[in-house]
Amino acid sequence: MTTVDLDADRALKAKHRALWASGDYAAVAAELIPALGFELVRACGIKPGDRVLDVAAGSGNASVPAAVAGAVVTASDLTPELFGTGRRIAADHGVELEWVEADAEALPFADDGFDVVMSCVGAMFAPHHQATADELVRVVRPGGTIGLISWTPEGFIGKLFATMKPYAPPPPPGASPPPLWGSEGHVAALFGDRVSALRMIRQTVHMNRCATPLEFREYWKRNYGPTIAAYRHNAEQPDRVAELDEAFLRFLTEWNRSAESGRTAYDAEYLLVTATKR
């Protein structure tokens, strides 16, 4: 990269770090998707003694279950503000992990250093997908496992992002939409012939945290970085904020699958990917 490119990349990553440090992503992971980390660990076949790297680990939704399974785990993330909660969760489970600040597009780890490299709805948010895929492949050993969980474009979270898109800050040049990691063809193209045994399965996780769509909208506005960023982007335009509020509530009302009054239920589709490095 040129000096200008490096400066631009640092500025972009600083914005991403601030985005995920806002709100309370640890609460979102623990309250809405606690099962996903365990599912990824199961799918990767993690066992005692495995050297595991969790990329964009957040507060350890997958890292901690991997450590509980007996693996030697490094949890890496661009946003170290999430590590404090992760350490407390790990301590509650009686395990220790290494926590490392790291950019998914430029991991500070040696080639072929891990038996398993995984990411649970994390690496998908790095803006440059090919660079991220290249790093995932680079740091896992030949014969090792790559495991990913990513939201699909057609599912609940993918459509949530589509709802926010007209109100969100414009993406940086060259960035790809995060939910593309939930498209089978896109994932296959990113990894190419560098992997074998590529397995991709669509599954869902059930979310029933809030009593009403309105309460759920406020939950996202309070806790989830990308939602917070969309509202901040329009903070000085009350009419736009009102439009976003209306669109968000309409979306959550339409996607509510609960037939009971005073309850909500959302099935969020994700793509579970496992592959072996050649």
C-alpha positions in Angstrom: 0.0 0.0 0.0 1.0 3.6 -0.5 1.2 6.0 2.5 -2.2 7.4 1.4 -3.7 3.9 1.3 -2.3 3.0 4.7 -3.7 6.2 6.2 -7.1 5.6 4.7 -7.1 2.0 5.9 -6.1 3.0 9.5 -8.9 5.6 9.5 -11.4 3.0 8.2 -10.4 0.5 10.8 -10.6 3.1 13.5 -14.2 3.8 12.5 -15.0 0.0 12.6 -13.5 -0.3 16.0 -15.5 2.7 17.3 -18.7 1.2 15.7 -18.4 -2.1 17.5 -17.3 -0.5 20.8 -20.5 1.5 20.8 -23.6 0.0 22.4 -23.3 -3.4 24.0 -22.4 -6.1 21.5 -21.5 -8.5 24.3 -25.2 -8.3 25.5 -26.4 -8.9 21.9 -24.2 -12.0 21.6 -25.2 -13.4 25.0 -28.9 -12.6 24.8 -29.8 -13.2 21.2 -27.4 -15.7 19.8 -25.7 -17.6 22.7 -26.1 -21.0 20.9 -24.1 -20.0 17.8 -20.7 -20.2 19.3 -21.3 -23.8 20.6 -22.7 -24.7 17.2 -19.6 -23.5 15.4 -17.3 -25.3 17.8 -19.3 -28.5 17.2 -19.2 -28.1 13.4 -15.4 -27.6 13.5 -14.9 -30.7 15.6 -12.7 -28.9 18.1 -11.1 -31.2 20.6 -8.7 -30.9 23.5 -5.3 -29.6 22.6 -6.3 -28.0 19.3 -4.7 -24.7 18.5 -7.7 -22.5 17.7 -7.9 -18.9 16.4 -11.2 -17.1 16.6 -11.2 -14.1 14.2 -13.4 -11.1 15.1 -14.2 -12.9 18.3 -15.9 -10.1 20.0 -16.5 -11.0 23.6 -15.8 -14.7 23.0 -19.2 -16.2 21.8 -17.3 -19.0 20.1 -13.9 -18.6 21.8 -15.1 -19.5 25.2 -16.9 -22.7 24.1 -13.8 -23.7 22.2 -11.7 -23.3 25.4 -14.3 -25.2 27.4 -13.8 -28.0 24.8 -10.2 -28.2 25.8 -8.6 -26.2 23.0 -5.8 -23.7 23.3 -7.6 -20.6 22.1 -6.5 -17.2 20.8 -9.4 -14.7 20.6 -8.6 -11.9 18.2 -10.7 -8.8 17.4 -10.3 -5.3 16.0 -12.2 -3.9 19.1 -10.3 -4.7 22.3 -13.0 -2.9 24.3 -14.9 -6.1 24.1 -12.2 -8.2 25.8 -13.0 -7.2 29.3 -16.4 -8.8 29.2 -14.9 -11.8 27.3 -12.4 -12.3 30.1 -15.2 -12.3 32.7 -17.2 -14.8 30.7 -14.2 -17.0 30.4 -13.5 -16.8 34.1 -17.1 -17.8 34.9 -16.5 -20.9 32.8 -13.2 -21.7 34.4 -11.0 -21.3 31.3 -8.3 -18.9 30.1 -7.8 -17.6 26.6 -5.3 -15.3 24.9 -6.9 -12.1 23.8 -5.2 -10.2 20.9 -6.1 -7.0 19.1 -6.1 -7.8 15.4 -7.4 -6.8 12.0 -9.1 -9.7 10.2 -7.6 -8.4 7.0 -4.0 -8.4 8.3 -3.7 -10.9 11.1 -0.6 -10.7 13.2 0.0 -14.5 13.2 2.4 -16.8 11.4 1.5 -18.9 8.4 0.0 -22.3 9.2 -0.1 -21.7 12.9 -3.5 -23.0 13.9 -5.4 -26.3 13.7 -8.7 -24.4 13.5 -9.5 -20.9 12.4 -13.1 -19.8 12.9 -15.4 -16.8 13.1 -18.9 -16.5 14.4 -20.8 -13.6 12.7 -17.6 -11.6 13.0 -15.1 -11.7 10.1 -18.1 -11.1 7.7 -18.0 -7.5 8.8 -14.5 -6.8 7.7 -15.0 -4.6 4.6 -12.7 -6.4 2.1 -13.8 -10.0 1.8 -11.0 -11.4 -0.3 -8.4 -10.0 2.0 -10.2 -11.6 4.9 -10.6 -15.0 3.2 -6.9 -14.9 2.3 -5.9 -14.4 5.9 -8.2 -17.1 7.2 -6.5 -19.6 4.8 -3.0 -18.3 5.5 -3.0 -18.8 9.2 -4.5 -22.3 9.3 -2.2 -25.3 8.8 -2.6 -27.6 5.8 -5.3 -30.1 6.7 -6.7 -27.7 9.3 -10.3 -26.5 9.5 -11.8 -23.2 8.6 -15.3 -22.6 10.2 -17.6 -19.7 9.7 -21.1 -18.6 10.7 -22.4 -15.6 8.7 -25.8 -14.0 8.3 -27.5 -14.6 4.9 -28.7 -11.8 2.7 -32.2 -13.3 2.6 -32.5 -13.9 6.3 -33.7 -11.7 9.2 -30.3 -10.0 9.9 -29.6 -9.6 6.2 -33.0 -7.9 5.7 -32.4 -5.8 8.8 -29.3 -4.4 7.1 -31.2 -3.8 3.9 -33.8 -1.9 5.9 -31.1 0.3 7.5 -29.0 0.7 4.3 -30.8 3.9 2.9 -30.0 5.6 6.3 -26.6 4.2 7.0 -23.2 5.9 6.3 -22.0 5.2 2.8 -19.6 2.2 2.6 -15.9 2.9 1.9 -14.6 2.3 -1.6 -14.1 -1.4 -2.4 -16.1 -2.6 0.6 -18.5 -5.5 0.1 -21.8 -6.0 2.0 -21.3 -8.2 5.1 -24.2 -10.6 4.3 -22.5 -11.7 1.1 -20.6 -14.0 3.4 -23.9 -15.8 3.8 -24.1 -16.6 0.0 -22.7 -20.0 -1.0 -21.4 -18.9 -4.4 -19.6 -15.9 -2.9 -17.9 -18.0 -0.2 -16.8 -20.7 -2.7 -15.3 -18.0 -5.0 -13.4 -16.4 -2.1 -11.7 -19.7 -1.1 -11.4 -21.2 -4.5 -9.2 -24.3 -4.9 -7.3 -23.6 -1.7 -9.7 -25.6 0.4 -11.4 -29.0 0.1 -14.4 -30.6 1.8 -16.2 -27.3 1.6 -19.6 -27.8 3.3 -22.2 -25.1 3.5 -25.5 -25.4 5.4 -28.2 -22.9 6.0 -29.7 -23.0 9.6 -31.6 -20.6 11.8 -31.3 -19.3 15.3 -34.4 -18.3 17.3 -34.7 -14.8 18.8 -37.5 -14.1 21.3 -35.9 -11.5 23.6 -38.5 -8.8 23.6 -42.3 -8.6 24.1 -43.1 -6.3 21.2 -41.5 -5.2 17.9 -41.3 -1.7 19.3 -39.3 -3.0 22.3 -37.1 -5.0 20.0 -36.4 -1.9 17.9 -35.3 0.0 20.9 -33.1 -3.0 21.9 -31.2 -2.7 18.6 -30.9 1.0 18.8 -29.4 0.8 22.3 -27.1 -2.2 21.9 -26.0 -2.9 18.3 -23.2 -0.9 16.7 -24.4 -0.8 13.1 -27.9 0.4 14.2 -26.4 3.0 16.5 -24.2 4.2 13.6 -27.2 4.5 11.3 -29.1 6.7 13.8 -26.1 8.8 14.6 -25.6 9.4 10.8 -29.1 11.0 10.7 -29.1 12.6 14.2 -29.3 16.2 12.8 -32.2 15.3 10.5 -35.2 14.5 12.7 -37.4 13.7 9.7 -34.9 11.0 8.6 -34.7 9.6 12.1 -38.5 9.4 12.1 -38.4 7.6 8.7 -35.9 5.1 9.9 -37.9 4.5 13.1 -41.0 3.8 11.0 -39.2 1.6 8.5 -37.4 -0.3 11.3 -40.7 -0.9 13.2 -42.5 -2.0 10.1 -39.8 -4.5 9.3 -39.8 -6.0 12.8 -43.6 -6.2 12.8 -43.7 -7.9 9.4 -41.0 -10.4 10.4 -42.4 -11.3 13.8 -43.4 -14.9 13.7 -45.1 -15.1 17.1 -48.9 -15.5 17.2 -49.1 -14.7 20.8 -49.8 -11.2 22.1 -47.0 -9.7 24.2 -44.3 -11.9 22.5 -42.0 -11.7 19.5 -40.2 -14.5 17.7 -37.7 -14.2 14.9 -35.8 -16.9 13.1 -32.5 -15.5 11.8 -31.0 -17.5 9.0 -27.2 -18.1 8.8 -24.8 -20.0 6.7 -22.6 -22.5 8.5 -19.4 -23.1 6.5 -16.6 -25.6 7.2 -13.7 -26.4 5.0 -10.3 -28.1 5.0 -7.1 -26.2 3.9 -5.4 -28.2 1.1 
